[in-house]
Amino acid sequence: MKMSDFGDINNFLSGHLVTNKDREIVFYNVYIATLIGQPADKLINTPISQYISKASNIFMDSYVYPLLIKESVVKEIQITWIGKNEKKIPVVININQGEDGSSYWSIYECGIRDKLQSELLKANEQLEKQSEELLVLAITDPLTGLINRRELQAQANKMIHKAVRNLSTFALLSIEIDFFKRINDVYGHQAGDKLLIELSKVLTKNRRVNDVVSRVGGEKFVMLLPNINEADAFRLAENLRELIESQSIDHMTVTVSIGLVVSRKNIQTDLDMLLKSSDSALYESKNTGRNRTSIVQL
């Protein structure tokens, strides 16, 4: 599908775009590129969600998309669009869904016609800000700032879906600090908390760009590693383990035990199955001396 196939559609004073069944942009007119503030050749195959505010994405997932599945069309829905330099732009959207899962969008900016509308917009922006703050609190571990178990589930679901679609594999690492209870008992919980914070920084700093780092409770961290095979995942895990052992974290030398599991192209899986398998490998590491990485097969 080419933009030139649609004649003078770029002359419309409104935005028109098409998304595929995966909600990725496959067509748009000049209005959309101008609204987003991105070069025209950068938008194809990008998720439309990245151009919509977090609060509006929640609204889309909880109300608009379910309604679209049921009715095939939604009209006069107001959301917040993210433009150039992260500018928030109130827009009205109409969406029609095709039989193949494609969605056809028309978008236009809201005009502020009077003081009442201005006040309503301000109130809406405040609600969106509060919603975004609540979202961050809901998905973030308050001590380390890493994503929590809830958001890990969401990230894992996306990674599993993408791996199935691309016939690729990914890995999950379960990481625990060795003898963490002893550290708390000897140095106090404040020192233990500081150790967790510093370790989270080490894991985040030394991950690959698309790797996901989370804290799921206590001294346990989980990492999701997309597009990786077993040998490379083991090498990455060992590099992390050796790096942690070689550093002094808050004047303490600590070690970690790691359990590793890698997805299989021919085996259906979910986060619970992966965690159960990686925990089994983690227990093997702890029961055979700690400070090591063990692998388990799905």
N, C-alpha and C positions, 0 to 999 in steps of 0.2 A: 504494500500500500504506500503510495507516494503522495506528498502534499500537492504536487502538480495535477494529480488526477481529480482534484476537487475545484478546479476552475477559480472563481473569484471568491472563494470562501474566506480568504485573508482580508477581504474588504469589510467583513462584518465587524460592528462595534461591540462584539461579544466573543467570548472564548468557546471554542469547540474542540473536543478531544475524544479519543477512543481508547479504552483500556481493554486488554485481553482478560481471559478468565483468571489470570494470576494478578490482576489489578496493576499491570504494568502498562505504561503509555505506549501506544503503537501509532498514534496519529494525533496531530494538534495543529492549530492555525497560529498565525503570527501573534494574535492577541494573547494566547497562552504563554508563548515564549517571552513576550514583553511583561506580562503579569508576574511571571516567575523571576525574570531578570537573569535568565541563563542563555548562553548561546544556543541557537536553534538546533544545532546538531548534537546537543548533550542530553536531550530529553527522552529519546527513543529507548524503550526497554527499561526505563527507571520506574520504580514503584510510585504510584501517585500519592501514597501515604506520606512521602518525605516532603511534599509540598503543602501539607495540611497540618495545622497545629495539633499538638498532642491531645488537647481536650476535644477538638473536633474529630480526631481519629477515634477516640473513645465513643463519641456520639455516632460516628459512621458505623463502627463495628457493632454497637449495641442496638441501634435503631434503623439507620438508613439501609445498610446492606441486608439485614433480615427482611425489611419491608420490600426491598427491591426483589428479593427471591420470591416473595409471596405475590406481589402485585405487578412485577416487571417494570414498574415506572414509579418514580418519585418526583414531586414537583414543589418548587418554591421552598427549598430547604436552605437555610442560612448557616454557613460555616465560616471558619477563619482560614484564609489562604496565607501561606508563607512566601513573601516576595523577596526581592533583592535586599541584601543586608539584613535578612531575618525580619523584614517589615511585615507586620500583621495586617492583612487586608480583608475586611468583611465582604463576602461574596454570596450570591444566591446561585444555587445549582438546580438543574433539572437533569435527571438521568433516566435513560431508557435502556433496558437490558435485552440483548439479543439471545436467540436460542442457543448459540454456541458459547455463551458465557461472557461475550464481549459486552461492554457498557459504553453508551454514547452520551457524552456529557455536554451540556451547554452551561456556560458560566458568565456571570456579569457582576461587576462591582456594585455594591450598595451605595446609593447617594445619600448624604446626610442633608435632609431637607429642612429640618427645623430643630429647635432646641430639645424637644422631647426625644427625637430620634438620636440626637447626640448623647443625651443622658442614658438612654437605653443601651447605646453602643458602649459607653463607659462602664455601665453596670455589667454588660456581657463580658467585657475585657477583664474586669475584676474577677468575675466568676471563672473565666478561663484560667487566669493566673492561679486562683485558689485550686482549681481542678488539677493543674499541672503540678502544683506543690504537693497536693494529696497523692497524685500518681507517683511522684518521686518517693514519698514516704512509704507508699504501698509496695514498691518494688526494690527498695534499697535497704541493705543492712546498716543500721544507724551507727555502728561502731567503726566499720572499715570503709563505708561508702560503696562497697561492692554490691552487685545485684544479689537479691535474696533467693530463697527456694522458689517462690512464686514466679519471679521473672525468669529464673533458670528454666522452669517448665515451659514458658512461652518461647524462649530462645531455642530450647531443645526441639520443640515441635516444628519450628521453622527450619532448623538444620536437618531434621529427619526428612521433612517434605522435600527440601532441596536436594538432599543426597539421593533420595529415591528417583527424583526427576532427572538428575544428572548422572545417575549410575555411579556415584562416588561413595567414598567411605569417610567416616569421621571417628574421632576418639573421645573418650571421656576419662579424665583422671580424677580419682579421689585422693586427696592429700590431707594427711593429719600430722600435726606437730608431735614428735616423740616426747613422752613423759611430760605432757603439758600440765597435768595435775600436780606433779612434783614442783614445777616452776611456780605455779600459783601458791602452793603451800610454803615454799621457801622464800620467794620474793614478794608475794602478795598479788592480789587480783589486779591491782593497778599496773604492775609490771607485766602481768599476763595479757592485759588488754593492749598495752603498748606493743608487745610482741606481735599480737594479731594484726595490729595496724601496720607495723613495719613489714611483716611478711606479705600482707596484701599488696603493699607497694612493690615489693620485689617481684611477685607474680605478675602484677600488671605491667611493670616496666619491661619484663623479659618475655612477654607473650608475643605472638605474631599479630599482625594487624587485625585479623578477623577472629582471633581466639576469644573465648568468653570466660571470664573469671568470676566466680561467685563464692560467697560464704554461706554455707547451709546450716550452720549452727556450731557452737562450741569452738573447738580447734580444727574443724573440718572445712576444707575448701574443695571446690569442684571446678574443673576446667573442661570446656568443650573445645575440641580442636577440629575444625572442618577441613575437608579435602586433604586427608593424610592417611598413609598406610601404617601398618603395625610397626615396621622397622623404624620409620621416621618418628612415630609417636613415642616409641620407647627411647629413642635417642634424645628427643626433646625433654621427656620426663627425667631422664638421667642427668641431663645438663642442668635442669632446674634444681634437682636434688643436690648435686655437687656444688652448685653455686650457693645454695642456702647454707650448706655445711661449711663452706669456705669463708663465709662472712660473719662478722660480729654484729648481731642485731641487738641493739640496746645493751651493749657490753656483755652479751651472752652468746655462746656458741650453741646453736640448736640444729637439730636434724629433723627430717620429715620422712615418713613412710608413704609410699604411693602405690595405688592400685590402678591398673590400666586395662581398659576394654576397648576394642575397636569394632565398629559396626560391620555387618556383612551384607553384601549386595543382595543375597538371596534369602535373607532372614528379616521378617518384620519385627520391629522393635519399638520401644517407647522409653521414656526417661526412667520409669520405675525399674524396668528390666536392666537398663544400663547401670543404674546405681547399685542394684542388687549384685550384678556381676562384678563391678569395680570394687565394691565393698568386700566381696569374697577375696579378690586379689589383694586388697589392702590388709585384710586380716592375715593373709599369708605372709606379707612383708613384715608385719608386726610380730608374728609368731616365729619367724625365722631370723630374728636379730634386729629388726628395725633398720632405718636408714638405708632403704633399698626400694627398688621398683619391681613389682610382680605383675605378670600378665595373666589374664584369664580369657578363655575363648567363649564367645556366645554360643 
